[in-house]
Amino acid sequence: MPIQRGDELALTIDNVAHGGVFVGRHEGRVLFVPDALPGETVRVRVTELKRSFGRGETLEVLEASPDRVPHVWPEASIDRAPERRAGGAELGHVRLPAQRALKQRVVEDALRRTGRIERDVPVQAAPGDDARGGLGWRTRVTLHVDDSGRQGPFAARSHTVVPVTSLPLATEGIQDQAQLDLRLPGASRVDYVQRGDGSVDVIATEGDPVRGRTDTVLERVGERELQVDRAGFWQVHREAPGVLVDAVRRAIDVTRIDPKAANLDLYGGVGLLATALGDVLGPQARMTSVESDEVATDHAAENLAEWVGALAITAKVDRFLRDTVREASAAERDRLRAATVVLDPPRAGAGGETIASLVELAPSQVVYVACDPVAFARDARLLVDAGYDLGPLEAFDLFPHTHHVECVARFTRG
């Protein structure tokens, strides 16, 4: 009899999939389940069935992998019922070296399957993570608040708040300041944010977050201080800004740089990666940072003030590129063909329209910073098909105990 939703069965896991889930097969059907490891046999309850695949929840480990360890976050442990497991640490039951091996497998599999690109991509640890066991790195934590005012993350793949008593991935400062037993009636979420100076903000929100300027704070990256909005986006891992700036600097082919070209920083935020571009191009660099958030653009203008030729504009990247393709003069086209472009899209990737516009402008090199391996592989295929060569590619474990991985790659026009 075919399996039905709600059935429980023993499932042998043979692979990892993108998104922090694992793959097993039962009677020819692929099942995706969390809280497992390749090589394990687990007891699974089937929760969803499609034509060619299904999903389930792991209830018990029948045969454990040697890479399994006690979960770093007790509230996310398999010892709890699935609906009571905190989300946000889906690899917390895996040894750190094995986590990075799994992430490497995911990146390489995405490149091969989606991008038709064969490449070995070892995943590198951020400074200090091994010594801390991959803990204490989150400088920003968002917890949701239930109807009774209790704080916690959502359970995995749900909007059910799971009250917690610990935040092991958070910095020590946040762990010290977070009053997790405090009821917050009327609030919808609470953000704990540790700044570069060690201070911790606690931001309780009623209803949906309101976009717009709040207070300006400073974040230090190397010897440089950058302005950031108090409630604005900043890299979550304490070492991520420095790691990514260094990686972008390494990725740029210095034999192709032209300070006078129409260099671009797309999805630029507050200009973090533009500073890496500017460091390579030099003090006379001409570069434009493009960001859709007006507040972040204002900060980018201040953060890039040391480069006289730097400009920060507020625009959607796809529209900016489309307008540039349509309106650029012959001289501007020449400067764009000599350009270095830093591309740091959101999780969905740049997408076909944006890549097509970029290819039409034909910059000399594109440095792509990716937070989703499948979206990156799709965009990489588009660039390669358009005549760009994929050069150095690095991957970084900037989210230990989660499935996320960051990649930085260089594409050069052949």
Rosetta blueprint (number, residue, H / E / L):
1 M L
2 P L
3 I L
4 Q L
5 R L
6 G L
7 D L
8 E E
9 L E
10 A E
11 L E
12 T E
13 I E
14 D E
15 N E
16 V E
17 A E
18 H L
19 G L
20 G L
21 V E
22 F E
23 V E
24 G E
25 R E
26 H E
27 E L
28 G L
29 R E
30 V E
31 L E
32 F E
33 V E
34 P L
35 D L
36 A L
37 L L
38 P L
39 G L
40 E L
41 T E
42 V E
43 R E
44 V E
45 R E
46 V E
47 T E
48 E E
49 L E
50 K L
51 R L
52 S L
53 F E
54 G E
55 R E
56 G E
57 E E
58 T E
59 L E
60 E E
61 V E
62 L E
63 E E
64 A L
65 S L
66 P L
67 D L
68 R E
69 V L
70 P L
71 H L
72 V L
73 W L
74 P H
75 E H
76 A H
77 S L
78 I L
79 D L
80 R L
81 A L
82 P H
83 E H
84 R H
85 R L
86 A E
87 G L
88 G L
89 A L
90 E L
91 L L
92 G L
93 H L
94 V E
95 R L
96 L H
97 P H
98 A H
99 Q H
100 R H
101 A H
102 L H
103 K H
104 Q H
105 R H
106 V H
107 V H
108 E H
109 D H
110 A H
111 L H
112 R H
113 R H
114 T L
115 G L
116 R L
117 I L
118 E L
119 R L
120 D L
121 V L
122 P L
123 V E
124 Q E
125 A E
126 A L
127 P L
128 G L
129 D L
130 D L
131 A L
132 R L
133 G L
134 G L
135 L L
136 G L
137 W L
138 R E
139 T L
140 R E
141 V E
142 T E
143 L E
144 H E
145 V E
146 D L
147 D L
148 S L
149 G L
150 R L
151 Q E
152 G E
153 P L
154 F E
155 A E
156 A L
157 R L
158 S L
159 H L
160 T L
161 V E
162 V L
163 P L
164 V L
165 T L
166 S L
167 L L
168 P L
169 L L
170 A E
171 T L
172 E H
173 G H
174 I H
175 Q H
176 D H
177 Q H
178 A L
179 Q L
180 L L
181 D L
182 L L
183 R L
184 L L
185 P L
186 G L
187 A L
188 S L
189 R E
190 V E
191 D E
192 Y E
193 V E
194 Q E
195 R L
196 G L
197 D L
198 G L
199 S L
200 V E
201 D E
202 V E
203 I E
204 A E
205 T E
206 E L
207 G L
208 D L
209 P L
210 V L
211 R L
212 G L
213 R L
214 T L
215 D L
216 T E
217 V E
218 L E
219 E E
220 R E
221 V E
222 G L
223 E L
224 R E
225 E E
226 L E
227 Q E
228 V E
229 D E
230 R L
231 A L
232 G L
233 F L
234 W L
235 Q L
236 V L
237 H E
238 R L
239 E L
240 A H
241 P H
242 G H
243 V H
244 L H
245 V H
246 D H
247 A H
248 V H
249 R H
250 R H
251 A H
252 I L
253 D L
254 V H
255 T H
256 R H
257 I L
258 D L
259 P L
260 K L
261 A L
262 A L
263 N E
264 L E
265 D E
266 L E
267 Y L
268 G L
269 G L
270 V L
271 G L
272 L H
273 L H
274 A H
275 T H
276 A H
277 L H
278 G H
279 D H
280 V H
281 L H
282 G L
283 P L
284 Q L
285 A L
286 R E
287 M E
288 T E
289 S E
290 V E
291 E E
292 S L
293 D L
294 E H
295 V H
296 A H
297 T H
298 D H
299 H H
300 A H
301 A H
302 E H
303 N H
304 L L
305 A L
306 E L
307 W L
308 V L
309 G E
310 A E
311 L E
312 A E
313 I E
314 T E
315 A L
316 K L
317 V H
318 D H
319 R H
320 F H
321 L H
322 R H
323 D H
324 T H
325 V H
326 R H
327 E H
328 A L
329 S L
330 A H
331 A H
332 E H
333 R H
334 D H
335 R H
336 L H
337 R H
338 A L
339 A L
340 T E
341 V E
342 V E
343 L E
344 D L
345 P L
346 P L
347 R L
348 A L
349 G L
350 A L
351 G L
352 G H
353 E H
354 T H
355 I H
356 A H
357 S H
358 L H
359 V H
360 E H
361 L H
362 A L
363 P L
364 S L
365 Q E
366 V E
367 V E
368 Y E
369 V E
370 A E
371 C L
372 D L
373 P H
374 V H
375 A H
376 F H
377 A H
378 R H
379 D H
380 A H
381 R H
382 L H
383 L H
384 V H
385 D H
386 A L
387 G L
388 Y E
389 D E
390 L E
391 G E
392 P E
393 L E
394 E E
395 A E
396 F E
397 D E
398 L L
399 F L
400 P L
401 H L
402 T L
403 H L
404 H L
405 V L
406 E E
407 C E
408 V E
409 A E
410 R E
411 F E
412 T E
413 R E
414 G L
